[in-house]
Structure formats: structure tokens, C-alpha cells
Amino acid sequence: MIGVRVRLTFPENLVREPYMARLTSDHGVVPNIRKADVDDHSGWIVCELDGNGAAIDGALAWLRAEGVQVDLLGDVVES
């Protein structure tokens, strides 16, 4: 298991989509939200994503393909 800290930025057309739930249900990644600011027009979430390396890589690729801006914050924690 590894953990990666990321900042996810959502444009207006994606802000109401259940991305955090889908990370868990569809990708096997557990998000731990550390800080967020979301309203009707935009939003960002700083979170730690925990899971195996392949699941996290797949989840981040999926988020980017969906149009979510993904910024890696540099913290990787192996457990």
C-alpha cells in the first residue's frame, strides 16, 4: 500500500460529479480529504489517496481523462 498526496481541481462542469465515491467503488483507492473548497462553479480538494501503486496510477489517469486537473504534491508514504 502507498499513499499519495494530490490536489484535484474541478471545473464548473465537473464539480457536482461524485468523483471521491468513484475512486473507492471503481478504482479501489481510498481518498482521505485533508482540505477542500467547493462551490457551484469550481472546486479543489487536497487529499491523500491510499491503495496499491497500480490502482493509484489508474485512478489518477482516469481523473485526468475526465478533465480533473491533478497536481501531485510530492508526498508519497509507503506502509
PyMOL Python script that loads the backbone (N, CA, C, O; Angstrom):
from pymol import cmd

cmd.read_pdbstr("""\
ATOM      1  N   MET A   1       0.835  -1.190   0.000  1.00  0.00           N
ATOM      2  CA  MET A   1       0.000   0.000   0.000  1.00  0.00           C
ATOM      3  C   MET A   1       0.874   1.245   0.000  1.00  0.00           C
ATOM      4  O   MET A   1       1.893   1.309   0.688  1.00  0.00           O
ATOM      5  N   ILE A   2       0.465   2.213  -0.769  1.00  0.00           N
ATOM      6  CA  ILE A   2       1.136   3.508  -0.759  1.00  0.00           C
ATOM      7  C   ILE A   2       0.093   4.595  -0.609  1.00  0.00           C
ATOM      8  O   ILE A   2      -1.096   4.361  -0.823  1.00  0.00           O
ATOM      9  N   GLY A   3       0.535   5.770  -0.243  1.00  0.00           N
ATOM     10  CA  GLY A   3      -0.322   6.935  -0.170  1.00  0.00           C
ATOM     11  C   GLY A   3       0.318   8.069  -0.938  1.00  0.00           C
ATOM     12  O   GLY A   3       1.526   8.288  -0.850  1.00  0.00           O
ATOM     13  N   VAL A   4      -0.492   8.786  -1.689  1.00  0.00           N
ATOM     14  CA  VAL A   4      -0.012   9.908  -2.480  1.00  0.00           C
ATOM     15  C   VAL A   4      -0.871  11.119  -2.149  1.00  0.00           C
ATOM     16  O   VAL A   4      -2.096  11.021  -2.089  1.00  0.00           O
ATOM     17  N   ARG A   5      -0.228  12.257  -1.936  1.00  0.00           N
ATOM     18  CA  ARG A   5      -0.968  13.496  -1.675  1.00  0.00           C
ATOM     19  C   ARG A   5      -1.135  14.250  -2.994  1.00  0.00           C
ATOM     20  O   ARG A   5      -0.166  14.484  -3.716  1.00  0.00           O
ATOM     21  N   VAL A   6      -2.385  14.626  -3.298  1.00  0.00           N
ATOM     22  CA  VAL A   6      -2.689  15.311  -4.550  1.00  0.00           C
ATOM     23  C   VAL A   6      -3.633  16.478  -4.297  1.00  0.00           C
ATOM     24  O   VAL A   6      -4.330  16.544  -3.284  1.00  0.00           O
ATOM     25  N   ARG A   7      -3.627  17.391  -5.255  1.00  0.00           N
ATOM     26  CA  ARG A   7      -4.632  18.457  -5.300  1.00  0.00           C
ATOM     27  C   ARG A   7      -5.440  18.217  -6.559  1.00  0.00           C
ATOM     28  O   ARG A   7      -4.892  18.174  -7.660  1.00  0.00           O
ATOM     29  N   LEU A   8      -6.739  18.062  -6.395  1.00  0.00           N
ATOM     30  CA  LEU A   8      -7.652  17.847  -7.513  1.00  0.00           C
ATOM     31  C   LEU A   8      -8.448  19.125  -7.719  1.00  0.00           C
ATOM     32  O   LEU A   8      -9.063  19.636  -6.783  1.00  0.00           O
ATOM     33  N   THR A   9      -8.437  19.641  -8.939  1.00  0.00           N
ATOM     34  CA  THR A   9      -9.162  20.867  -9.250  1.00  0.00           C
ATOM     35  C   THR A   9     -10.241  20.550 -10.272  1.00  0.00           C
ATOM     36  O   THR A   9      -9.968  19.964 -11.320  1.00  0.00           O
ATOM     37  N   PHE A  10     -11.466  20.943  -9.958  1.00  0.00           N
ATOM     38  CA  PHE A  10     -12.628  20.605 -10.759  1.00  0.00           C
ATOM     39  C   PHE A  10     -13.206  21.849 -11.421  1.00  0.00           C
ATOM     40  O   PHE A  10     -13.500  22.828 -10.734  1.00  0.00           O
ATOM     41  N   PRO A  11     -13.375  21.830 -12.751  1.00  0.00           N
ATOM     42  CA  PRO A  11     -14.048  22.942 -13.416  1.00  0.00           C
ATOM     43  C   PRO A  11     -15.556  22.869 -13.145  1.00  0.00           C
ATOM     44  O   PRO A  11     -16.051  21.875 -12.614  1.00  0.00           O
ATOM     45  N   GLU A  12     -16.256  23.904 -13.506  1.00  0.00           N
ATOM     46  CA  GLU A  12     -17.683  24.027 -13.214  1.00  0.00           C
ATOM     47  C   GLU A  12     -18.500  22.829 -13.702  1.00  0.00           C
ATOM     48  O   GLU A  12     -19.406  22.373 -13.004  1.00  0.00           O
ATOM     49  N   ASN A  13     -18.189  22.323 -14.882  1.00  0.00           N
ATOM     50  CA  ASN A  13     -18.999  21.230 -15.432  1.00  0.00           C
ATOM     51  C   ASN A  13     -18.776  19.894 -14.716  1.00  0.00           C
ATOM     52  O   ASN A  13     -19.534  18.951 -14.942  1.00  0.00           O
ATOM     53  N   LEU A  14     -17.767  19.793 -13.868  1.00  0.00           N
ATOM     54  CA  LEU A  14     -17.482  18.536 -13.159  1.00  0.00           C
ATOM     55  C   LEU A  14     -17.698  18.610 -11.655  1.00  0.00           C
ATOM     56  O   LEU A  14     -17.626  17.590 -10.969  1.00  0.00           O
ATOM     57  N   VAL A  15     -17.961  19.798 -11.139  1.00  0.00           N
ATOM     58  CA  VAL A  15     -17.941  19.997  -9.687  1.00  0.00           C
ATOM     59  C   VAL A  15     -19.027  19.196  -8.957  1.00  0.00           C
ATOM     60  O   VAL A  15     -18.872  18.923  -7.767  1.00  0.00           O
ATOM     61  N   ARG A  16     -20.096  18.820  -9.614  1.00  0.00           N
ATOM     62  CA  ARG A  16     -21.175  18.084  -8.949  1.00  0.00           C
ATOM     63  C   ARG A  16     -21.072  16.565  -9.122  1.00  0.00           C
ATOM     64  O   ARG A  16     -21.928  15.833  -8.626  1.00  0.00           O
ATOM     65  N   GLU A  17     -20.057  16.093  -9.805  1.00  0.00           N
ATOM     66  CA  GLU A  17     -19.888  14.657 -10.030  1.00  0.00           C
ATOM     67  C   GLU A  17     -19.284  13.980  -8.787  1.00  0.00           C
ATOM     68  O   GLU A  17     -18.474  14.596  -8.095  1.00  0.00           O
ATOM     69  N   PRO A  18     -19.661  12.731  -8.493  1.00  0.00           N
ATOM     70  CA  PRO A  18     -19.194  12.043  -7.275  1.00  0.00           C
ATOM     71  C   PRO A  18     -17.834  11.361  -7.455  1.00  0.00           C
ATOM     72  O   PRO A  18     -17.724  10.142  -7.324  1.00  0.00           O
ATOM     73  N   TYR A  19     -16.822  12.141  -7.751  1.00  0.00           N
ATOM     74  CA  TYR A  19     -15.502  11.556  -8.030  1.00  0.00           C
ATOM     75  C   TYR A  19     -14.888  10.851  -6.830  1.00  0.00           C
ATOM     76  O   TYR A  19     -14.245   9.815  -7.004  1.00  0.00           O
ATOM     77  N   MET A  20     -15.058  11.362  -5.644  1.00  0.00           N
ATOM     78  CA  MET A  20     -14.467  10.715  -4.466  1.00  0.00           C
ATOM     79  C   MET A  20     -15.076   9.331  -4.257  1.00  0.00           C
ATOM     80  O   MET A  20     -14.356   8.381  -3.947  1.00  0.00           O
ATOM     81  N   ALA A  21     -16.373   9.207  -4.419  1.00  0.00           N
ATOM     82  CA  ALA A  21     -17.033   7.908  -4.278  1.00  0.00           C
ATOM     83  C   ALA A  21     -16.566   6.938  -5.358  1.00  0.00           C
ATOM     84  O   ALA A  21     -16.351   5.758  -5.081  1.00  0.00           O
ATOM     85  N   ARG A  22     -16.411   7.420  -6.571  1.00  0.00           N
ATOM     86  CA  ARG A  22     -15.995   6.547  -7.666  1.00  0.00           C
ATOM     87  C   ARG A  22     -14.541   6.101  -7.527  1.00  0.00           C
ATOM     88  O   ARG A  22     -14.180   5.024  -8.001  1.00  0.00           O
ATOM     89  N   LEU A  23     -13.706   6.913  -6.885  1.00  0.00           N
ATOM     90  CA  LEU A  23     -12.335   6.463  -6.631  1.00  0.00           C
ATOM     91  C   LEU A  23     -12.349   5.179  -5.809  1.00  0.00           C
ATOM     92  O   LEU A  23     -11.574   4.258  -6.066  1.00  0.00           O
ATOM     93  N   THR A  24     -13.228   5.127  -4.830  1.00  0.00           N
ATOM     94  CA  THR A  24     -13.322   3.949  -3.965  1.00  0.00           C
ATOM     95  C   THR A  24     -14.023   2.792  -4.667  1.00  0.00           C
ATOM     96  O   THR A  24     -13.500   1.678  -4.704  1.00  0.00           O
ATOM     97  N   SER A  25     -15.199   3.052  -5.219  1.00  0.00           N
ATOM     98  CA  SER A  25     -16.001   1.961  -5.774  1.00  0.00           C
ATOM     99  C   SER A  25     -15.448   1.409  -7.080  1.00  0.00           C
ATOM    100  O   SER A  25     -15.500   0.199  -7.300  1.00  0.00           O
ATOM    101  N   ASP A  26     -14.921   2.260  -7.948  1.00  0.00           N
ATOM    102  CA  ASP A  26     -14.481   1.815  -9.282  1.00  0.00           C
ATOM    103  C   ASP A  26     -12.985   1.531  -9.367  1.00  0.00           C
ATOM    104  O   ASP A  26     -12.552   0.761 -10.225  1.00  0.00           O
ATOM    105  N   HIS A  27     -12.191   2.141  -8.491  1.00  0.00           N
ATOM    106  CA  HIS A  27     -10.738   2.064  -8.635  1.00  0.00           C
ATOM    107  C   HIS A  27     -10.014   1.466  -7.438  1.00  0.00           C
ATOM    108  O   HIS A  27      -8.804   1.247  -7.497  1.00  0.00           O
ATOM    109  N   GLY A  28     -10.730   1.200  -6.358  1.00  0.00           N
ATOM    110  CA  GLY A  28     -10.092   0.597  -5.192  1.00  0.00           C
ATOM    111  C   GLY A  28      -9.106   1.497  -4.480  1.00  0.00           C
ATOM    112  O   GLY A  28      -8.171   1.023  -3.834  1.00  0.00           O
ATOM    113  N   VAL A  29      -9.316   2.801  -4.600  1.00  0.00           N
ATOM    114  CA  VAL A  29      -8.449   3.791  -3.965  1.00  0.00           C
ATOM    115  C   VAL A  29      -9.254   4.494  -2.874  1.00  0.00           C
ATOM    116  O   VAL A  29     -10.411   4.858  -3.086  1.00  0.00           O
ATOM    117  N   VAL A  30      -8.645   4.682  -1.715  1.00  0.00           N
ATOM    118  CA  VAL A  30      -9.339   5.320  -0.598  1.00  0.00           C
ATOM    119  C   VAL A  30      -8.835   6.755  -0.453  1.00  0.00           C
ATOM    120  O   VAL A  30      -7.665   6.972  -0.140  1.00  0.00           O
ATOM    121  N   PRO A  31      -9.723   7.746  -0.682  1.00  0.00           N
ATOM    122  CA  PRO A  31      -9.320   9.137  -0.503  1.00  0.00           C
ATOM    123  C   PRO A  31      -9.524   9.594   0.941  1.00  0.00           C
ATOM    124  O   PRO A  31     -10.522   9.262   1.580  1.00  0.00           O
ATOM    125  N   ASN A  32      -8.564  10.356   1.435  1.00  0.00           N
ATOM    126  CA  ASN A  32      -8.657  10.987   2.752  1.00  0.00           C
ATOM    127  C   ASN A  32      -8.560  12.491   2.508  1.00  0.00           C
ATOM    128  O   ASN A  32      -7.470  13.017   2.284  1.00  0.00           O
ATOM    129  N   ILE A  33      -9.690  13.177   2.550  1.00  0.00           N
ATOM    130  CA  ILE A  33      -9.733  14.607   2.244  1.00  0.00           C
ATOM    131  C   ILE A  33      -9.111  15.384   3.396  1.00  0.00           C
ATOM    132  O   ILE A  33      -9.535  15.257   4.545  1.00  0.00           O
ATOM    133  N   ARG A  34      -8.105  16.188   3.081  1.00  0.00           N
ATOM    134  CA  ARG A  34      -7.390  16.970   4.091  1.00  0.00           C
ATOM    135  C   ARG A  34      -7.825  18.437   4.096  1.00  0.00           C
ATOM    136  O   ARG A  34      -7.812  19.090   5.140  1.00  0.00           O
ATOM    137  N   LYS A  35      -8.209  18.948   2.929  1.00  0.00           N
ATOM    138  CA  LYS A  35      -8.619  20.343   2.809  1.00  0.00           C
ATOM    139  C   LYS A  35      -9.413  20.457   1.514  1.00  0.00           C
ATOM    140  O   LYS A  35      -9.109  19.763   0.543  1.00  0.00           O
ATOM    141  N   ALA A  36     -10.427  21.321   1.484  1.00  0.00           N
ATOM    142  CA  ALA A  36     -11.226  21.465   0.271  1.00  0.00           C
ATOM    143  C   ALA A  36     -11.936  22.812   0.238  1.00  0.00           C
ATOM    144  O   ALA A  36     -12.192  23.431   1.271  1.00  0.00           O
ATOM    145  N   ASP A  37     -12.241  23.241  -0.964  1.00  0.00           N
ATOM    146  CA  ASP A  37     -13.065  24.424  -1.186  1.00  0.00           C
ATOM    147  C   ASP A  37     -13.866  24.148  -2.457  1.00  0.00           C
ATOM    148  O   ASP A  37     -13.323  24.150  -3.562  1.00  0.00           O
ATOM    149  N   VAL A  38     -15.163  23.913  -2.282  1.00  0.00           N
ATOM    150  CA  VAL A  38     -16.024  23.543  -3.402  1.00  0.00           C
ATOM    151  C   VAL A  38     -17.276  24.403  -3.356  1.00  0.00           C
ATOM    152  O   VAL A  38     -17.894  24.558  -2.303  1.00  0.00           O
ATOM    153  N   ASP A  39     -17.649  24.964  -4.506  1.00  0.00           N
ATOM    154  CA  ASP A  39     -18.914  25.683  -4.613  1.00  0.00           C
ATOM    155  C   ASP A  39     -19.576  25.286  -5.928  1.00  0.00           C
ATOM    156  O   ASP A  39     -19.169  24.301  -6.545  1.00  0.00           O
ATOM    157  N   ASP A  40     -20.576  26.023  -6.364  1.00  0.00           N
ATOM    158  CA  ASP A  40     -21.311  25.662  -7.582  1.00  0.00           C
ATOM    159  C   ASP A  40     -20.513  25.852  -8.859  1.00  0.00           C
ATOM    160  O   ASP A  40     -20.869  25.282  -9.890  1.00  0.00           O
ATOM    161  N   HIS A  41     -19.442  26.637  -8.820  1.00  0.00           N
ATOM    162  CA  HIS A  41     -18.743  26.995 -10.050  1.00  0.00           C
ATOM    163  C   HIS A  41     -17.371  26.355 -10.212  1.00  0.00           C
ATOM    164  O   HIS A  41     -16.873  26.241 -11.332  1.00  0.00           O
ATOM    165  N   SER A  42     -16.770  25.948  -9.142  1.00  0.00           N
ATOM    166  CA  SER A  42     -15.455  25.313  -9.222  1.00  0.00           C
ATOM    167  C   SER A  42     -15.147  24.690  -7.869  1.00  0.00           C
ATOM    168  O   SER A  42     -15.874  24.883  -6.895  1.00  0.00           O
ATOM    169  N   GLY A  43     -14.070  23.949  -7.833  1.00  0.00           N
ATOM    170  CA  GLY A  43     -13.689  23.376  -6.555  1.00  0.00           C
ATOM    171  C   GLY A  43     -12.322  22.745  -6.610  1.00  0.00           C
ATOM    172  O   GLY A  43     -11.832  22.388  -7.681  1.00  0.00           O
ATOM    173  N   TRP A  44     -11.703  22.608  -5.447  1.00  0.00           N
ATOM    174  CA  TRP A  44     -10.437  21.899  -5.322  1.00  0.00           C
ATOM    175  C   TRP A  44     -10.453  21.102  -4.037  1.00  0.00           C
ATOM    176  O   TRP A  44     -11.092  21.476  -3.053  1.00  0.00           O
ATOM    177  N   ILE A  45      -9.737  20.000  -4.071  1.00  0.00           N
ATOM    178  CA  ILE A  45      -9.625  19.115  -2.918  1.00  0.00           C
ATOM    179  C   ILE A  45      -8.169  18.707  -2.789  1.00  0.00           C
ATOM    180  O   ILE A  45      -7.560  18.265  -3.763  1.00  0.00           O
ATOM    181  N   VAL A  46      -7.606  18.848  -1.604  1.00  0.00           N
ATOM    182  CA  VAL A  46      -6.304  18.282  -1.296  1.00  0.00           C
ATOM    183  C   VAL A  46      -6.591  17.005  -0.521  1.00  0.00           C
ATOM    184  O   VAL A  46      -7.241  17.035   0.523  1.00  0.00           O
ATOM    185  N   CYS A  47      -6.102  15.884  -1.040  1.00  0.00           N
ATOM    186  CA  CYS A  47      -6.370  14.623  -0.377  1.00  0.00           C
ATOM    187  C   CYS A  47      -5.198  13.664  -0.508  1.00  0.00           C
ATOM    188  O   CYS A  47      -4.321  13.816  -1.358  1.00  0.00           O
ATOM    189  N   GLU A  48      -5.223  12.679   0.364  1.00  0.00           N
ATOM    190  CA  GLU A  48      -4.278  11.583   0.297  1.00  0.00           C
ATOM    191  C   GLU A  48      -5.016  10.405  -0.312  1.00  0.00           C
ATOM    192  O   GLU A  48      -6.117  10.068   0.123  1.00  0.00           O
ATOM    193  N   LEU A  49      -4.424   9.782  -1.307  1.00  0.00           N
ATOM    194  CA  LEU A  49      -5.017   8.611  -1.941  1.00  0.00           C
ATOM    195  C   LEU A  49      -4.221   7.395  -1.504  1.00  0.00           C
ATOM    196  O   LEU A  49      -3.009   7.331  -1.711  1.00  0.00           O
ATOM    197  N   ASP A  50      -4.899   6.432  -0.901  1.00  0.00           N
ATOM    198  CA  ASP A  50      -4.254   5.211  -0.433  1.00  0.00           C
ATOM    199  C   ASP A  50      -4.720   4.029  -1.272  1.00  0.00           C
ATOM    200  O   ASP A  50      -5.901   3.916  -1.602  1.00  0.00           O
ATOM    201  N   GLY A  51      -3.785   3.153  -1.613  1.00  0.00           N
ATOM    202  CA  GLY A  51      -4.091   1.947  -2.373  1.00  0.00           C
ATOM    203  C   GLY A  51      -2.811   1.364  -2.915  1.00  0.00           C
ATOM    204  O   GLY A  51      -1.720   1.828  -2.585  1.00  0.00           O
ATOM    205  N   ASN A  52      -2.939   0.340  -3.752  1.00  0.00           N
ATOM    206  CA  ASN A  52      -1.721  -0.186  -4.360  1.00  0.00           C
ATOM    207  C   ASN A  52      -1.301   0.739  -5.505  1.00  0.00           C
ATOM    208  O   ASN A  52      -2.111   1.501  -6.031  1.00  0.00           O
ATOM    209  N   GLY A  53      -0.042   0.659  -5.876  1.00  0.00           N
ATOM    210  CA  GLY A  53       0.509   1.588  -6.863  1.00  0.00           C
ATOM    211  C   GLY A  53      -0.228   1.595  -8.185  1.00  0.00           C
ATOM    212  O   GLY A  53      -0.477   2.661  -8.748  1.00  0.00           O
ATOM    213  N   ALA A  54      -0.582   0.417  -8.693  1.00  0.00           N
ATOM    214  CA  ALA A  54      -1.282   0.335  -9.982  1.00  0.00           C
ATOM    215  C   ALA A  54      -2.671   0.963  -9.891  1.00  0.00           C
ATOM    216  O   ALA A  54      -3.108   1.628 -10.830  1.00  0.00           O
ATOM    217  N   ALA A  55      -3.372   0.761  -8.773  1.00  0.00           N
ATOM    218  CA  ALA A  55      -4.700   1.336  -8.596  1.00  0.00           C
ATOM    219  C   ALA A  55      -4.629   2.855  -8.545  1.00  0.00           C
ATOM    220  O   ALA A  55      -5.457   3.539  -9.147  1.00  0.00           O
ATOM    221  N   ILE A  56      -3.645   3.382  -7.831  1.00  0.00           N
ATOM    222  CA  ILE A  56      -3.498   4.842  -7.755  1.00  0.00           C
ATOM    223  C   ILE A  56      -3.147   5.417  -9.116  1.00  0.00           C
ATOM    224  O   ILE A  56      -3.723   6.426  -9.523  1.00  0.00           O
ATOM    225  N   ASP A  57      -2.214   4.794  -9.829  1.00  0.00           N
ATOM    226  CA  ASP A  57      -1.861   5.271 -11.171  1.00  0.00           C
ATOM    227  C   ASP A  57      -3.077   5.267 -12.088  1.00  0.00           C
ATOM    228  O   ASP A  57      -3.307   6.228 -12.823  1.00  0.00           O
ATOM    229  N   GLY A  58      -3.853   4.194 -12.046  1.00  0.00           N
ATOM    230  CA  GLY A  58      -5.057   4.107 -12.869  1.00  0.00           C
ATOM    231  C   GLY A  58      -6.085   5.150 -12.501  1.00  0.00           C
ATOM    232  O   GLY A  58      -6.711   5.744 -13.379  1.00  0.00           O
ATOM    233  N   ALA A  59      -6.270   5.381 -11.204  1.00  0.00           N
ATOM    234  CA  ALA A  59      -7.236   6.371 -10.742  1.00  0.00           C
ATOM    235  C   ALA A  59      -6.831   7.781 -11.181  1.00  0.00           C
ATOM    236  O   ALA A  59      -7.676   8.568 -11.607  1.00  0.00           O
ATOM    237  N   LEU A  60      -5.538   8.096 -11.075  1.00  0.00           N
ATOM    238  CA  LEU A  60      -5.071   9.426 -11.488  1.00  0.00           C
ATOM    239  C   LEU A  60      -5.212   9.609 -12.992  1.00  0.00           C
ATOM    240  O   LEU A  60      -5.574  10.694 -13.448  1.00  0.00           O
ATOM    241  N   ALA A  61      -4.932   8.574 -13.766  1.00  0.00           N
ATOM    242  CA  ALA A  61      -5.114   8.648 -15.224  1.00  0.00           C
ATOM    243  C   ALA A  61      -6.584   8.848 -15.565  1.00  0.00           C
ATOM    244  O   ALA A  61      -6.914   9.633 -16.454  1.00  0.00           O
ATOM    245  N   TRP A  62      -7.463   8.147 -14.867  1.00  0.00           N
ATOM    246  CA  TRP A  62      -8.900   8.290 -15.097  1.00  0.00           C
ATOM    247  C   TRP A  62      -9.365   9.712 -14.771  1.00  0.00           C
ATOM    248  O   TRP A  62     -10.114  10.309 -15.545  1.00  0.00           O
ATOM    249  N   LEU A  63      -8.928  10.261 -13.629  1.00  0.00           N
ATOM    250  CA  LEU A  63      -9.309  11.620 -13.270  1.00  0.00           C
ATOM    251  C   LEU A  63      -8.870  12.614 -14.338  1.00  0.00           C
ATOM    252  O   LEU A  63      -9.642  13.492 -14.727  1.00  0.00           O
ATOM    253  N   ARG A  64      -7.637  12.480 -14.812  1.00  0.00           N
ATOM    254  CA  ARG A  64      -7.141  13.381 -15.859  1.00  0.00           C
ATOM    255  C   ARG A  64      -7.964  13.236 -17.139  1.00  0.00           C
ATOM    256  O   ARG A  64      -8.290  14.236 -17.780  1.00  0.00           O
ATOM    257  N   ALA A  65      -8.299  12.011 -17.514  1.00  0.00           N
ATOM    258  CA  ALA A  65      -9.098  11.778 -18.722  1.00  0.00           C
ATOM    259  C   ALA A  65     -10.500  12.378 -18.587  1.00  0.00           C
ATOM    260  O   ALA A  65     -11.105  12.779 -19.581  1.00  0.00           O
ATOM    261  N   GLU A  66     -11.008  12.436 -17.368  1.00  0.00           N
ATOM    262  CA  GLU A  66     -12.322  13.019 -17.110  1.00  0.00           C
ATOM    263  C   GLU A  66     -12.294  14.550 -17.162  1.00  0.00           C
ATOM    264  O   GLU A  66     -13.346  15.182 -17.254  1.00  0.00           O
ATOM    265  N   GLY A  67     -11.102  15.150 -17.102  1.00  0.00           N
ATOM    266  CA  GLY A  67     -10.990  16.607 -17.134  1.00  0.00           C
ATOM    267  C   GLY A  67     -10.663  17.242 -15.804  1.00  0.00           C
ATOM    268  O   GLY A  67     -10.688  18.467 -15.679  1.00  0.00           O
ATOM    269  N   VAL A  68     -10.354  16.424 -14.801  1.00  0.00           N
ATOM    270  CA  VAL A  68      -9.944  16.935 -13.491  1.00  0.00           C
ATOM    271  C   VAL A  68      -8.451  17.245 -13.553  1.00  0.00           C
ATOM    272  O   VAL A  68      -7.659  16.423 -14.014  1.00  0.00           O
ATOM    273  N   GLN A  69      -8.073  18.426 -13.090  1.00  0.00           N
ATOM    274  CA  GLN A  69      -6.647  18.764 -13.011  1.00  0.00           C
ATOM    275  C   GLN A  69      -6.057  18.080 -11.791  1.00  0.00           C
ATOM    276  O   GLN A  69      -6.542  18.260 -10.674  1.00  0.00           O
ATOM    277  N   VAL A  70      -5.006  17.293 -12.007  1.00  0.00           N
ATOM    278  CA  VAL A  70      -4.361  16.545 -10.930  1.00  0.00           C
ATOM    279  C   VAL A  70      -2.957  17.089 -10.740  1.00  0.00           C
ATOM    280  O   VAL A  70      -2.137  17.055 -11.657  1.00  0.00           O
ATOM    281  N   ASP A  71      -2.686  17.592  -9.541  1.00  0.00           N
ATOM    282  CA  ASP A  71      -1.348  18.075  -9.197  1.00  0.00           C
ATOM    283  C   ASP A  71      -0.804  17.202  -8.072  1.00  0.00           C
ATOM    284  O   ASP A  71      -1.384  17.138  -6.988  1.00  0.00           O
ATOM    285  N   LEU A  72       0.314  16.530  -8.337  1.00  0.00           N
ATOM    286  CA  LEU A  72       0.968  15.742  -7.298  1.00  0.00           C
ATOM    287  C   LEU A  72       1.683  16.682  -6.346  1.00  0.00           C
ATOM    288  O   LEU A  72       2.413  17.573  -6.779  1.00  0.00           O
ATOM    289  N   LEU A  73       1.478  16.489  -5.064  1.00  0.00           N
ATOM    290  CA  LEU A  73       2.066  17.387  -4.064  1.00  0.00           C
ATOM    291  C   LEU A  73       3.354  16.839  -3.480  1.00  0.00           C
ATOM    292  O   LEU A  73       3.926  17.445  -2.574  1.00  0.00           O
ATOM    293  N   GLY A  74       3.818  15.709  -3.977  1.00  0.00           N
ATOM    294  CA  GLY A  74       5.147  15.247  -3.639  1.00  0.00           C
ATOM    295  C   GLY A  74       5.256  14.320  -2.451  1.00  0.00           C
ATOM    296  O   GLY A  74       6.318  13.737  -2.235  1.00  0.00           O
ATOM    297  N   ASP A  75       4.204  14.162  -1.676  1.00  0.00           N
ATOM    298  CA  ASP A  75       4.297  13.285  -0.519  1.00  0.00           C
ATOM    299  C   ASP A  75       3.851  11.878  -0.901  1.00  0.00           C
ATOM    300  O   ASP A  75       2.696  11.675  -1.278  1.00  0.00           O
ATOM    301  N   VAL A  76       4.739  10.923  -0.808  1.00  0.00           N
ATOM    302  CA  VAL A  76       4.393   9.525  -1.019  1.00  0.00           C
ATOM    303  C   VAL A  76       4.767   8.785   0.245  1.00  0.00           C
ATOM    304  O   VAL A  76       5.909   8.841   0.702  1.00  0.00           O
ATOM    305  N   VAL A  77       3.793   8.090   0.803  1.00  0.00           N
ATOM    306  CA  VAL A  77       4.005   7.381   2.051  1.00  0.00           C
ATOM    307  C   VAL A  77       3.747   5.904   1.802  1.00  0.00           C
ATOM    308  O   VAL A  77       2.647   5.521   1.403  1.00  0.00           O
ATOM    309  N   GLU A  78       4.748   5.082   2.034  1.00  0.00           N
ATOM    310  CA  GLU A  78       4.586   3.633   1.905  1.00  0.00           C
ATOM    311  C   GLU A  78       4.293   3.040   3.262  1.00  0.00           C
ATOM    312  O   GLU A  78       4.883   3.423   4.272  1.00  0.00           O
ATOM    313  N   SER A  79       3.362   2.088   3.266  1.00  0.00           N
ATOM    314  CA  SER A  79       3.034   1.437   4.543  1.00  0.00           C
ATOM    315  C   SER A  79       3.078  -0.070   4.399  1.00  0.00           C
ATOM    316  O   SER A  79       2.830  -0.790   5.366  1.00  0.00           O
TER     317      SER A  79
END
""", "prot")
cmd.dss("prot")
cmd.show_as("cartoon", "prot")
cmd.util.cbc("prot")
cmd.orient("prot")
